[in-house]
Amino acid sequence: MESNFTKSAIAVQEREDFSEYVAHLQLHMTLQARNLVPSLKQTMEDSREQLLHQTQAHFEKLVSRQS
């Protein structure tokens, strides 16, 4: 018979595994959506827009490497 502590530890681990899976799924969906949305302009002349894209890409790269 398993102790309540062991059952609780298993339940916590399962929740963490599921939470990690959901986080990965959300990141994947975000990246996919980003690839599907066309840009508003054909040129990247606006330096603020270019900076925003670079910042988003950098942030997504950092988040994906945290796992």
PQR file of N, CA, C, O and H, with PARSE charges and radii, in Angstrom:
ATOM      1  N   MET A   1       0.839  -1.173   0.000 -0.4000 1.5000
ATOM      2  CA  MET A   1       0.000   0.000   0.000 -0.0000 2.0000
ATOM      3  C   MET A   1       0.894   1.250   0.000  0.5500 1.7000
ATOM      4  O   MET A   1       1.864   1.346   0.752 -0.5500 1.4000
ATOM      5  N   GLU A   2       0.533   2.195  -0.864 -0.4000 1.5000
ATOM      6  CA  GLU A   2       1.310   3.422  -0.944 -0.0000 2.0000
ATOM      7  C   GLU A   2       0.865   4.396   0.141  0.5500 1.7000
ATOM      8  O   GLU A   2      -0.306   4.453   0.516 -0.5500 1.4000
ATOM      9  H   GLU A   2      -0.255   2.118  -1.475  0.4000 1.0000
ATOM     10  N   SER A   3       1.807   5.133   0.616 -0.4000 1.5000
ATOM     11  CA  SER A   3       1.468   6.136   1.629 -0.0000 2.0000
ATOM     12  C   SER A   3       0.802   7.339   0.962  0.5500 1.7000
ATOM     13  O   SER A   3       0.895   7.527  -0.251 -0.5500 1.4000
ATOM     14  H   SER A   3       2.758   5.087   0.311  0.4000 1.0000
ATOM     15  N   ASN A   4       0.140   8.134   1.765 -0.4000 1.5000
ATOM     16  CA  ASN A   4      -0.498   9.350   1.242 -0.0000 2.0000
ATOM     17  C   ASN A   4       0.529  10.311   0.682  0.5500 1.7000
ATOM     18  O   ASN A   4       0.262  11.024  -0.286 -0.5500 1.4000
ATOM     19  H   ASN A   4       0.065   7.982   2.751  0.4000 1.0000
ATOM     20  N   PHE A   5       1.710  10.330   1.292 -0.4000 1.5000
ATOM     21  CA  PHE A   5       2.790  11.197   0.814 -0.0000 2.0000
ATOM     22  C   PHE A   5       3.209  10.792  -0.599  0.5500 1.7000
ATOM     23  O   PHE A   5       3.400  11.651  -1.460 -0.5500 1.4000
ATOM     24  H   PHE A   5       1.927   9.751   2.078  0.4000 1.0000
ATOM     25  N   THR A   6       3.350   9.499  -0.838 -0.4000 1.5000
ATOM     26  CA  THR A   6       3.759   9.018  -2.158 -0.0000 2.0000
ATOM     27  C   THR A   6       2.689   9.331  -3.199  0.5500 1.7000
ATOM     28  O   THR A   6       3.005   9.768  -4.305 -0.5500 1.4000
ATOM     29  H   THR A   6       3.194   8.801  -0.138  0.4000 1.0000
ATOM     30  N   LYS A   7       1.428   9.108  -2.847 -0.4000 1.5000
ATOM     31  CA  LYS A   7       0.338   9.413  -3.765 -0.0000 2.0000
ATOM     32  C   LYS A   7       0.290  10.905  -4.077  0.5500 1.7000
ATOM     33  O   LYS A   7       0.064  11.309  -5.217 -0.5500 1.4000
ATOM     34  H   LYS A   7       1.171   8.753  -1.948  0.4000 1.0000
ATOM     35  N   SER A   8       0.504  11.708  -3.052 -0.4000 1.5000
ATOM     36  CA  SER A   8       0.503  13.158  -3.241 -0.0000 2.0000
ATOM     37  C   SER A   8       1.661  13.591  -4.135  0.5500 1.7000
ATOM     38  O   SER A   8       1.488  14.441  -5.009 -0.5500 1.4000
ATOM     39  H   SER A   8       0.687  11.380  -2.126  0.4000 1.0000
ATOM     40  N   ALA A   9       2.832  13.013  -3.920 -0.4000 1.5000
ATOM     41  CA  ALA A   9       4.006  13.352  -4.729 -0.0000 2.0000
ATOM     42  C   ALA A   9       3.787  12.970  -6.189  0.5500 1.7000
ATOM     43  O   ALA A   9       4.188  13.705  -7.091 -0.5500 1.4000
ATOM     44  H   ALA A   9       2.972  12.322  -3.210  0.4000 1.0000
ATOM     45  N   ILE A  10       3.154  11.827  -6.424 -0.4000 1.5000
ATOM     46  CA  ILE A  10       2.873  11.389  -7.788 -0.0000 2.0000
ATOM     47  C   ILE A  10       1.877  12.336  -8.448  0.5500 1.7000
ATOM     48  O   ILE A  10       2.039  12.701  -9.612 -0.5500 1.4000
ATOM     49  H   ILE A  10       2.828  11.229  -5.691  0.4000 1.0000
ATOM     50  N   ALA A  11       0.853  12.732  -7.708 -0.4000 1.5000
ATOM     51  CA  ALA A  11      -0.152  13.657  -8.248 -0.0000 2.0000
ATOM     52  C   ALA A  11       0.477  15.002  -8.602  0.5500 1.7000
ATOM     53  O   ALA A  11       0.161  15.582  -9.640 -0.5500 1.4000
ATOM     54  H   ALA A  11       0.722  12.435  -6.762  0.4000 1.0000
ATOM     55  N   VAL A  12       1.355  15.492  -7.751 -0.4000 1.5000
ATOM     56  CA  VAL A  12       2.029  16.772  -8.017 -0.0000 2.0000
ATOM     57  C   VAL A  12       2.899  16.652  -9.266  0.5500 1.7000
ATOM     58  O   VAL A  12       2.905  17.552 -10.106 -0.5500 1.4000
ATOM     59  H   VAL A  12       1.611  15.020  -6.907  0.4000 1.0000
ATOM     60  N   GLN A  13       3.628  15.554  -9.393 -0.4000 1.5000
ATOM     61  CA  GLN A  13       4.491  15.344 -10.562 -0.0000 2.0000
ATOM     62  C   GLN A  13       3.655  15.277 -11.842  0.5500 1.7000
ATOM     63  O   GLN A  13       4.041  15.839 -12.867 -0.5500 1.4000
ATOM     64  H   GLN A  13       3.623  14.822  -8.711  0.4000 1.0000
ATOM     65  N   GLU A  14       2.520  14.598 -11.784 -0.4000 1.5000
ATOM     66  CA  GLU A  14       1.654  14.503 -12.963 -0.0000 2.0000
ATOM     67  C   GLU A  14       1.126  15.876 -13.359  0.5500 1.7000
ATOM     68  O   GLU A  14       1.061  16.193 -14.546 -0.5500 1.4000
ATOM     69  H   GLU A  14       2.206  14.141 -10.951  0.4000 1.0000
ATOM     70  N   ARG A  15       0.744  16.697 -12.372 -0.4000 1.5000
ATOM     71  CA  ARG A  15       0.271  18.053 -12.663 -0.0000 2.0000
ATOM     72  C   ARG A  15       1.386  18.891 -13.278  0.5500 1.7000
ATOM     73  O   ARG A  15       1.150  19.647 -14.221 -0.5500 1.4000
ATOM     74  H   ARG A  15       0.797  16.439 -11.408  0.4000 1.0000
ATOM     75  N   GLU A  16       2.598  18.760 -12.749 -0.4000 1.5000
ATOM     76  CA  GLU A  16       3.725  19.511 -13.298 -0.0000 2.0000
ATOM     77  C   GLU A  16       4.024  19.073 -14.722  0.5500 1.7000
ATOM     78  O   GLU A  16       4.289  19.907 -15.587 -0.5500 1.4000
ATOM     79  H   GLU A  16       2.790  18.146 -11.983  0.4000 1.0000
ATOM     80  N   ASP A  17       3.981  17.764 -14.970 -0.4000 1.5000
ATOM     81  CA  ASP A  17       4.212  17.258 -16.325 -0.0000 2.0000
ATOM     82  C   ASP A  17       3.162  17.797 -17.284  0.5500 1.7000
ATOM     83  O   ASP A  17       3.483  18.208 -18.399 -0.5500 1.4000
ATOM     84  H   ASP A  17       3.765  17.086 -14.266  0.4000 1.0000
ATOM     85  N   PHE A  18       1.901  17.795 -16.847 -0.4000 1.5000
ATOM     86  CA  PHE A  18       0.828  18.294 -17.692 -0.0000 2.0000
ATOM     87  C   PHE A  18       0.981  19.789 -17.923  0.5500 1.7000
ATOM     88  O   PHE A  18       0.768  20.265 -19.039 -0.5500 1.4000
ATOM     89  H   PHE A  18       1.640  17.462 -15.941  0.4000 1.0000
ATOM     90  N   SER A  19       1.343  20.532 -16.897 -0.4000 1.5000
ATOM     91  CA  SER A  19       1.541  21.977 -17.031 -0.0000 2.0000
ATOM     92  C   SER A  19       2.674  22.275 -18.007  0.5500 1.7000
ATOM     93  O   SER A  19       2.581  23.204 -18.809 -0.5500 1.4000
ATOM     94  H   SER A  19       1.516  20.146 -15.991  0.4000 1.0000
ATOM     95  N   GLU A  20       3.734  21.495 -17.937 -0.4000 1.5000
ATOM     96  CA  GLU A  20       4.855  21.677 -18.854 -0.0000 2.0000
ATOM     97  C   GLU A  20       4.429  21.374 -20.288  0.5500 1.7000
ATOM     98  O   GLU A  20       4.810  22.083 -21.220 -0.5500 1.4000
ATOM     99  H   GLU A  20       3.810  20.740 -17.285  0.4000 1.0000
ATOM    100  N   TYR A  21       3.640  20.322 -20.456 -0.4000 1.5000
ATOM    101  CA  TYR A  21       3.127  19.979 -21.780 -0.0000 2.0000
ATOM    102  C   TYR A  21       2.280  21.118 -22.334  0.5500 1.7000
ATOM    103  O   TYR A  21       2.436  21.492 -23.497 -0.5500 1.4000
ATOM    104  H   TYR A  21       3.330  19.746 -19.699  0.4000 1.0000
ATOM    105  N   VAL A  22       1.389  21.674 -21.524 -0.4000 1.5000
ATOM    106  CA  VAL A  22       0.522  22.762 -21.959 -0.0000 2.0000
ATOM    107  C   VAL A  22       1.362  23.989 -22.328  0.5500 1.7000
ATOM    108  O   VAL A  22       1.079  24.660 -23.320 -0.5500 1.4000
ATOM    109  H   VAL A  22       1.262  21.371 -20.580  0.4000 1.0000
ATOM    110  N   ALA A  23       2.377  24.276 -21.541 -0.4000 1.5000
ATOM    111  CA  ALA A  23       3.245  25.422 -21.836 -0.0000 2.0000
ATOM    112  C   ALA A  23       3.952  25.233 -23.176  0.5500 1.7000
ATOM    113  O   ALA A  23       4.040  26.172 -23.967 -0.5500 1.4000
ATOM    114  H   ALA A  23       2.607  23.731 -20.735  0.4000 1.0000
ATOM    115  N   HIS A  24       4.454  24.030 -23.433 -0.4000 1.5000
ATOM    116  CA  HIS A  24       5.102  23.753 -24.719 -0.0000 2.0000
ATOM    117  C   HIS A  24       4.099  23.869 -25.867  0.5500 1.7000
ATOM    118  O   HIS A  24       4.421  24.404 -26.928 -0.5500 1.4000
ATOM    119  H   HIS A  24       4.382  23.268 -22.790  0.4000 1.0000
ATOM    120  N   LEU A  25       2.898  23.372 -25.651 -0.4000 1.5000
ATOM    121  CA  LEU A  25       1.862  23.448 -26.678 -0.0000 2.0000
ATOM    122  C   LEU A  25       1.498  24.896 -26.979  0.5500 1.7000
ATOM    123  O   LEU A  25       1.334  25.264 -28.142 -0.5500 1.4000
ATOM    124  H   LEU A  25       2.637  22.937 -24.789  0.4000 1.0000
ATOM    125  N   GLN A  26       1.370  25.720 -25.940 -0.4000 1.5000
ATOM    126  CA  GLN A  26       1.052  27.135 -26.139 -0.0000 2.0000
ATOM    127  C   GLN A  26       2.163  27.844 -26.905  0.5500 1.7000
ATOM    128  O   GLN A  26       1.888  28.654 -27.790 -0.5500 1.4000
ATOM    129  H   GLN A  26       1.503  25.421 -24.995  0.4000 1.0000
ATOM    130  N   LEU A  27       3.405  27.546 -26.573 -0.4000 1.5000
ATOM    131  CA  LEU A  27       4.524  28.157 -27.286 -0.0000 2.0000
ATOM    132  C   LEU A  27       4.504  27.741 -28.757  0.5500 1.7000
ATOM    133  O   LEU A  27       4.679  28.572 -29.648 -0.5500 1.4000
ATOM    134  H   LEU A  27       3.629  26.888 -25.854  0.4000 1.0000
ATOM    135  N   HIS A  28       4.288  26.447 -29.003 -0.4000 1.5000
ATOM    136  CA  HIS A  28       4.242  25.945 -30.376 -0.0000 2.0000
ATOM    137  C   HIS A  28       3.119  26.629 -31.165  0.5500 1.7000
ATOM    138  O   HIS A  28       3.315  27.034 -32.311 -0.5500 1.4000
ATOM    139  H   HIS A  28       4.145  25.772 -28.280  0.4000 1.0000
ATOM    140  N   MET A  29       1.952  26.752 -30.545 -0.4000 1.5000
ATOM    141  CA  MET A  29       0.826  27.385 -31.216 -0.0000 2.0000
ATOM    142  C   MET A  29       1.104  28.859 -31.492  0.5500 1.7000
ATOM    143  O   MET A  29       0.720  29.378 -32.540 -0.5500 1.4000
ATOM    144  H   MET A  29       1.793  26.423 -29.614  0.4000 1.0000
ATOM    145  N   THR A  30       1.764  29.527 -30.564 -0.4000 1.5000
ATOM    146  CA  THR A  30       2.117  30.937 -30.751 -0.0000 2.0000
ATOM    147  C   THR A  30       3.075  31.103 -31.919  0.5500 1.7000
ATOM    148  O   THR A  30       2.905  31.991 -32.754 -0.5500 1.4000
ATOM    149  H   THR A  30       2.076  29.104 -29.713  0.4000 1.0000
ATOM    150  N   LEU A  31       4.081  30.241 -31.970 -0.4000 1.5000
ATOM    151  CA  LEU A  31       5.053  30.317 -33.062 -0.0000 2.0000
ATOM    152  C   LEU A  31       4.396  30.004 -34.400  0.5500 1.7000
ATOM    153  O   LEU A  31       4.698  30.650 -35.403 -0.5500 1.4000
ATOM    154  H   LEU A  31       4.219  29.519 -31.292  0.4000 1.0000
ATOM    155  N   GLN A  32       3.505  29.024 -34.424 -0.4000 1.5000
ATOM    156  CA  GLN A  32       2.797  28.698 -35.656 -0.0000 2.0000
ATOM    157  C   GLN A  32       1.917  29.865 -36.099  0.5500 1.7000
ATOM    158  O   GLN A  32       1.891  30.213 -37.279 -0.5500 1.4000
ATOM    159  H   GLN A  32       3.259  28.499 -33.609  0.4000 1.0000
ATOM    160  N   ALA A  33       1.206  30.461 -35.164 -0.4000 1.5000
ATOM    161  CA  ALA A  33       0.335  31.583 -35.498 -0.0000 2.0000
ATOM    162  C   ALA A  33       1.149  32.752 -36.033  0.5500 1.7000
ATOM    163  O   ALA A  33       0.725  33.455 -36.950 -0.5500 1.4000
ATOM    164  H   ALA A  33       1.228  30.179 -34.205  0.4000 1.0000
ATOM    165  N   ARG A  34       2.301  32.942 -35.457 -0.4000 1.5000
ATOM    166  CA  ARG A  34       3.161  34.045 -35.913 -0.0000 2.0000
ATOM    167  C   ARG A  34       3.572  33.842 -37.370  0.5500 1.7000
ATOM    168  O   ARG A  34       3.688  34.804 -38.129 -0.5500 1.4000
ATOM    169  H   ARG A  34       2.646  32.371 -34.712  0.4000 1.0000
ATOM    170  N   ASN A  35       3.792  32.583 -37.755 -0.4000 1.5000
ATOM    171  CA  ASN A  35       4.167  32.287 -39.138 -0.0000 2.0000
ATOM    172  C   ASN A  35       2.987  32.414 -40.095  0.5500 1.7000
ATOM    173  O   ASN A  35       3.188  32.617 -41.292 -0.5500 1.4000
ATOM    174  H   ASN A  35       3.698  31.801 -37.139  0.4000 1.0000
ATOM    175  N   LEU A  36       1.758  32.297 -39.588 -0.4000 1.5000
ATOM    176  CA  LEU A  36       0.581  32.341 -40.442 -0.0000 2.0000
ATOM    177  C   LEU A  36       0.054  33.749 -40.671  0.5500 1.7000
ATOM    178  O   LEU A  36      -0.660  33.994 -41.643 -0.5500 1.4000
ATOM    179  H   LEU A  36       1.595  32.131 -38.616  0.4000 1.0000
ATOM    180  N   VAL A  37       0.400  34.679 -39.782 -0.4000 1.5000
ATOM    181  CA  VAL A  37      -0.117  36.032 -39.890 -0.0000 2.0000
ATOM    182  C   VAL A  37       0.787  36.845 -40.815  0.5500 1.7000
ATOM    183  O   VAL A  37       1.978  36.996 -40.546 -0.5500 1.4000
ATOM    184  H   VAL A  37       0.980  34.480 -38.992  0.4000 1.0000
ATOM    185  N   PRO A  38       0.226  37.364 -41.895 -0.5600 1.5000
ATOM    186  CA  PRO A  38       1.058  38.158 -42.805  0.2800 2.0000
ATOM    187  C   PRO A  38       1.413  39.508 -42.186  0.5500 1.7000
ATOM    188  O   PRO A  38       0.673  40.039 -41.357 -0.5500 1.4000
ATOM    189  N   SER A  39       2.522  40.037 -42.589 -0.4000 1.5000
ATOM    190  CA  SER A  39       2.922  41.343 -42.082 -0.0000 2.0000
ATOM    191  C   SER A  39       2.030  42.416 -42.698  0.5500 1.7000
ATOM    192  O   SER A  39       1.491  42.241 -43.791 -0.5500 1.4000
ATOM    193  H   SER A  39       3.123  39.605 -43.262  0.4000 1.0000
ATOM    194  N   LEU A  40       1.885  43.520 -41.985 -0.4000 1.5000
ATOM    195  CA  LEU A  40       1.036  44.597 -42.472 -0.0000 2.0000
ATOM    196  C   LEU A  40       1.691  45.354 -43.622  0.5500 1.7000
ATOM    197  O   LEU A  40       1.000  45.901 -44.481 -0.5500 1.4000
ATOM    198  H   LEU A  40       2.323  43.661 -41.097  0.4000 1.0000
ATOM    199  N   LYS A  41       3.003  45.385 -43.639 -0.4000 1.5000
ATOM    200  CA  LYS A  41       3.739  46.089 -44.684 -0.0000 2.0000
ATOM    201  C   LYS A  41       4.681  45.102 -45.360  0.5500 1.7000
ATOM    202  O   LYS A  41       5.136  44.133 -44.752 -0.5500 1.4000
ATOM    203  H   LYS A  41       3.564  44.940 -42.941  0.4000 1.0000
ATOM    204  N   GLN A  42       4.958  45.367 -46.615 -0.4000 1.5000
ATOM    205  CA  GLN A  42       5.886  44.509 -47.344 -0.0000 2.0000
ATOM    206  C   GLN A  42       7.338  44.831 -47.001  0.5500 1.7000
ATOM    207  O   GLN A  42       8.209  43.968 -47.110 -0.5500 1.4000
ATOM    208  H   GLN A  42       4.589  46.155 -47.109  0.4000 1.0000
ATOM    209  N   THR A  43       7.597  46.068 -46.587 -0.4000 1.5000
ATOM    210  CA  THR A  43       8.963  46.468 -46.258 -0.0000 2.0000
ATOM    211  C   THR A  43       9.090  46.670 -44.761  0.5500 1.7000
ATOM    212  O   THR A  43       8.113  46.980 -44.079 -0.5500 1.4000
ATOM    213  H   THR A  43       6.889  46.769 -46.499  0.4000 1.0000
ATOM    214  N   MET A  44      10.270  46.498 -44.268 -0.4000 1.5000
ATOM    215  CA  MET A  44      10.544  46.682 -42.840 -0.0000 2.0000
ATOM    216  C   MET A  44      11.272  48.012 -42.644  0.5500 1.7000
ATOM    217  O   MET A  44      12.281  48.069 -41.942 -0.5500 1.4000
ATOM    218  H   MET A  44      11.063  46.246 -44.822  0.4000 1.0000
ATOM    219  N   GLU A  45      10.770  49.065 -43.255 -0.4000 1.5000
ATOM    220  CA  GLU A  45      11.429  50.368 -43.165 -0.0000 2.0000
ATOM    221  C   GLU A  45      11.296  50.978 -41.780  0.5500 1.7000
ATOM    222  O   GLU A  45      12.188  51.701 -41.335 -0.5500 1.4000
ATOM    223  H   GLU A  45       9.950  49.019 -43.825  0.4000 1.0000
ATOM    224  N   ASP A  46      10.201  50.699 -41.098 -0.4000 1.5000
ATOM    225  CA  ASP A  46       9.974  51.281 -39.781 -0.0000 2.0000
ATOM    226  C   ASP A  46      10.891  50.612 -38.761  0.5500 1.7000
ATOM    227  O   ASP A  46      10.741  49.424 -38.477 -0.5500 1.4000
ATOM    228  H   ASP A  46       9.477  50.112 -41.459  0.4000 1.0000
ATOM    229  N   SER A  47      11.816  51.350 -38.223 -0.4000 1.5000
ATOM    230  CA  SER A  47      12.793  50.762 -37.298 -0.0000 2.0000
ATOM    231  C   SER A  47      12.134  50.258 -36.016  0.5500 1.7000
ATOM    232  O   SER A  47      12.621  49.305 -35.408 -0.5500 1.4000
ATOM    233  H   SER A  47      11.939  52.315 -38.454  0.4000 1.0000
ATOM    234  N   ARG A  48      11.045  50.879 -35.604 -0.4000 1.5000
ATOM    235  CA  ARG A  48      10.338  50.412 -34.404 -0.0000 2.0000
ATOM    236  C   ARG A  48       9.720  49.037 -34.647  0.5500 1.7000
ATOM    237  O   ARG A  48       9.758  48.173 -33.771 -0.5500 1.4000
ATOM    238  H   ARG A  48      10.650  51.653 -36.099  0.4000 1.0000
ATOM    239  N   GLU A  49       9.154  48.837 -35.828 -0.4000 1.5000
ATOM    240  CA  GLU A  49       8.575  47.541 -36.160 -0.0000 2.0000
ATOM    241  C   GLU A  49       9.662  46.473 -36.240  0.5500 1.7000
ATOM    242  O   GLU A  49       9.468  45.351 -35.774 -0.5500 1.4000
ATOM    243  H   GLU A  49       9.122  49.539 -36.539  0.4000 1.0000
ATOM    244  N   GLN A  50      10.789  46.817 -36.822 -0.4000 1.5000
ATOM    245  CA  GLN A  50      11.902  45.875 -36.916 -0.0000 2.0000
ATOM    246  C   GLN A  50      12.418  45.528 -35.523  0.5500 1.7000
ATOM    247  O   GLN A  50      12.715  44.365 -35.249 -0.5500 1.4000
ATOM    248  H   GLN A  50      10.946  47.730 -37.200  0.4000 1.0000
ATOM    249  N   LEU A  51      12.527  46.502 -34.655 -0.4000 1.5000
ATOM    250  CA  LEU A  51      12.967  46.259 -33.289 -0.0000 2.0000
ATOM    251  C   LEU A  51      11.978  45.354 -32.557  0.5500 1.7000
ATOM    252  O   LEU A  51      12.382  44.463 -31.810 -0.5500 1.4000
ATOM    253  H   LEU A  51      12.286  47.447 -34.877  0.4000 1.0000
ATOM    254  N   LEU A  52      10.688  45.582 -32.773 -0.4000 1.5000
ATOM    255  CA  LEU A  52       9.664  44.738 -32.162 -0.0000 2.0000
ATOM    256  C   LEU A  52       9.815  43.288 -32.614  0.5500 1.7000
ATOM    257  O   LEU A  52       9.768  42.376 -31.789 -0.5500 1.4000
ATOM    258  H   LEU A  52      10.360  46.305 -33.381  0.4000 1.0000
ATOM    259  N   HIS A  53       9.996  43.066 -33.914 -0.4000 1.5000
ATOM    260  CA  HIS A  53      10.172  41.703 -34.425 -0.0000 2.0000
ATOM    261  C   HIS A  53      11.425  41.047 -33.848  0.5500 1.7000
ATOM    262  O   HIS A  53      11.401  39.874 -33.476 -0.5500 1.4000
ATOM    263  H   HIS A  53      10.034  43.806 -34.585  0.4000 1.0000
ATOM    264  N   GLN A  54      12.499  41.795 -33.775 -0.4000 1.5000
ATOM    265  CA  GLN A  54      13.734  41.248 -33.206 -0.0000 2.0000
ATOM    266  C   GLN A  54      13.556  40.901 -31.740  0.5500 1.7000
ATOM    267  O   GLN A  54      14.027  39.858 -31.286 -0.5500 1.4000
ATOM    268  H   GLN A  54      12.518  42.748 -34.078  0.4000 1.0000
ATOM    269  N   THR A  55      12.875  41.771 -30.992 -0.4000 1.5000
ATOM    270  CA  THR A  55      12.638  41.535 -29.569 -0.0000 2.0000
ATOM    271  C   THR A  55      11.754  40.315 -29.365  0.5500 1.7000
ATOM    272  O   THR A  55      12.022  39.495 -28.487 -0.5500 1.4000
ATOM    273  H   THR A  55      12.492  42.619 -31.361  0.4000 1.0000
ATOM    274  N   GLN A  56      10.705  40.188 -30.167 -0.4000 1.5000
ATOM    275  CA  GLN A  56       9.831  39.021 -30.062 -0.0000 2.0000
ATOM    276  C   GLN A  56      10.592  37.732 -30.357  0.5500 1.7000
ATOM    277  O   GLN A  56      10.443  36.746 -29.635 -0.5500 1.4000
ATOM    278  H   GLN A  56      10.488  40.854 -30.880  0.4000 1.0000
ATOM    279  N   ALA A  57      11.395  37.733 -31.396 -0.4000 1.5000
ATOM    280  CA  ALA A  57      12.163  36.547 -31.754 -0.0000 2.0000
ATOM    281  C   ALA A  57      13.146  36.187 -30.648  0.5500 1.7000
ATOM    282  O   ALA A  57      13.307  35.014 -30.313 -0.5500 1.4000
ATOM    283  H   ALA A  57      11.516  38.534 -31.982  0.4000 1.0000
ATOM    284  N   HIS A  58      13.800  37.193 -30.085 -0.4000 1.5000
ATOM    285  CA  HIS A  58      14.755  36.956 -29.002 -0.0000 2.0000
ATOM    286  C   HIS A  58      14.048  36.381 -27.778  0.5500 1.7000
ATOM    287  O   HIS A  58      14.540  35.432 -27.168 -0.5500 1.4000
ATOM    288  H   HIS A  58      13.669  38.146 -30.358  0.4000 1.0000
ATOM    289  N   PHE A  59      12.902  36.947 -27.416 -0.4000 1.5000
ATOM    290  CA  PHE A  59      12.138  36.469 -26.263 -0.0000 2.0000
ATOM    291  C   PHE A  59      11.674  35.030 -26.477  0.5500 1.7000
ATOM    292  O   PHE A  59      11.775  34.205 -25.569 -0.5500 1.4000
ATOM    293  H   PHE A  59      12.503  37.719 -27.911  0.4000 1.0000
ATOM    294  N   GLU A  60      11.164  34.724 -27.678 -0.4000 1.5000
ATOM    295  CA  GLU A  60      10.702  33.376 -27.953 -0.0000 2.0000
ATOM    296  C   GLU A  60      11.858  32.371 -27.899  0.5500 1.7000
ATOM    297  O   GLU A  60      11.681  31.233 -27.463 -0.5500 1.4000
ATOM    298  H   GLU A  60      11.082  35.395 -28.416  0.4000 1.0000
ATOM    299  N   LYS A  61      13.026  32.799 -28.340 -0.4000 1.5000
ATOM    300  CA  LYS A  61      14.193  31.929 -28.293 -0.0000 2.0000
ATOM    301  C   LYS A  61      14.574  31.648 -26.827  0.5500 1.7000
ATOM    302  O   LYS A  61      14.874  30.509 -26.470 -0.5500 1.4000
ATOM    303  H   LYS A  61      13.170  33.723 -28.694  0.4000 1.0000
ATOM    304  N   LEU A  62      14.560  32.685 -25.990 -0.4000 1.5000
ATOM    305  CA  LEU A  62      14.886  32.515 -24.587 -0.0000 2.0000
ATOM    306  C   LEU A  62      13.881  31.589 -23.893  0.5500 1.7000
ATOM    307  O   LEU A  62      14.271  30.708 -23.127 -0.5500 1.4000
ATOM    308  H   LEU A  62      14.316  33.610 -26.280  0.4000 1.0000
ATOM    309  N   VAL A  63      12.605  31.791 -24.162 -0.4000 1.5000
ATOM    310  CA  VAL A  63      11.554  30.967 -23.543 -0.0000 2.0000
ATOM    311  C   VAL A  63      11.698  29.521 -23.972  0.5500 1.7000
ATOM    312  O   VAL A  63      11.549  28.616 -23.150 -0.5500 1.4000
ATOM    313  H   VAL A  63      12.289  32.507 -24.785  0.4000 1.0000
ATOM    314  N   SER A  64      11.985  29.287 -25.240 -0.4000 1.5000
ATOM    315  CA  SER A  64      12.095  27.913 -25.731 -0.0000 2.0000
ATOM    316  C   SER A  64      13.315  27.194 -25.135  0.5500 1.7000
ATOM    317  O   SER A  64      13.323  25.966 -25.049 -0.5500 1.4000
ATOM    318  H   SER A  64      12.106  30.022 -25.907  0.4000 1.0000
ATOM    319  N   ARG A  65      14.317  27.931 -24.734 -0.4000 1.5000
ATOM    320  CA  ARG A  65      15.514  27.304 -24.161 -0.0000 2.0000
ATOM    321  C   ARG A  65      15.425  27.078 -22.661  0.5500 1.7000
ATOM    322  O   ARG A  65      16.301  26.428 -22.091 -0.5500 1.4000
ATOM    323  H   ARG A  65      14.310  28.929 -24.804  0.4000 1.0000
ATOM    324  N   GLN A  66      14.386  27.599 -22.000 -0.4000 1.5000
ATOM    325  CA  GLN A  66      14.253  27.443 -20.560 -0.0000 2.0000
ATOM    326  C   GLN A  66      13.900  26.015 -20.163  0.5500 1.7000
ATOM    327  O   GLN A  66      14.164  25.612 -19.031 -0.5500 1.4000
ATOM    328  H   GLN A  66      13.674  28.127 -22.463  0.4000 1.0000
ATOM    329  N   SER A  67      13.316  25.252 -21.061 -0.4000 1.5000
ATOM    330  CA  SER A  67      12.858  23.895 -20.723 -0.0000 2.0000
ATOM    331  C   SER A  67      14.006  22.957 -20.465  0.5500 1.7000
ATOM    332  O   SER A  67      13.790  21.782 -20.170 -0.5500 1.4000
ATOM    333  H   SER A  67      13.101  25.579 -21.981  0.4000 1.0000
TER
END
